[in-house]
Amino acid sequence: MARDLHPATKKACYTCRQWQGNRTVMKEQNMFKVDIREDGNCTLWHKKMRADKVCDQHDLLRF
């Protein structure tokens, strides 16, 4: 699985505080290092969600 840099401003699961998946915050660059094809546990919906999925209940992770 390839982990690439993706923008922190995108409304996707990997930027949401409710998504529990494998990601690294790159604070200086305002980016996340994440594999967008990877699934993580969503604590809001209580199910697995893909990192690049967009949700209307998005809660941006602040750093």
C-alpha positions in Angstrom: 0.0 0.0 0.0 1.4 3.4 -1.0 1.1 6.2 1.5 1.1 9.6 -0.2 0.7 13.2 0.9 -2.9 14.6 0.6 -4.3 18.0 1.6 -5.6 18.6 5.1 -8.4 20.8 3.8 -10.2 18.1 1.8 -13.5 16.9 3.3 -12.6 13.2 3.3 -12.5 10.6 6.0 -8.7 10.8 6.5 -9.1 14.5 7.7 -12.0 13.7 10.1 -11.5 13.3 13.8 -14.1 10.5 13.8 -12.0 8.3 11.4 -9.6 5.9 13.1 -7.2 4.7 10.4 -3.5 4.7 9.6 -2.4 8.3 8.9 0.4 10.7 9.8 -0.1 14.4 10.3 2.4 16.5 8.5 1.7 19.7 10.4 4.4 21.9 8.8 3.0 21.1 5.3 -0.7 21.1 6.3 -0.9 17.6 4.8 -1.7 14.0 5.8 0.4 11.0 4.8 -2.2 8.3 4.1 -3.1 5.5 1.8 -6.5 6.7 0.5 -7.5 3.1 -0.5 -7.2 2.0 3.2 -10.2 1.4 5.4 -10.5 2.9 8.9 -13.1 2.7 11.6 -15.6 5.6 11.7 -16.7 6.2 15.3 -19.7 8.3 14.1 -21.2 5.6 11.8 -19.7 2.6 13.6 -18.4 0.9 10.5 -15.4 0.7 8.2 -15.0 3.7 5.9 -12.5 4.2 3.1 -10.0 7.1 3.7 -11.1 9.0 0.6 -14.9 8.8 1.3 -16.7 12.1 1.6 -19.3 12.5 4.4 -21.8 15.3 5.2 -21.1 14.8 8.9 -17.4 15.6 8.4 -15.6 16.9 11.6 -12.2 18.3 10.6 -9.2 17.2 12.6 -7.5 20.3 13.9 -3.8 20.4 14.4 
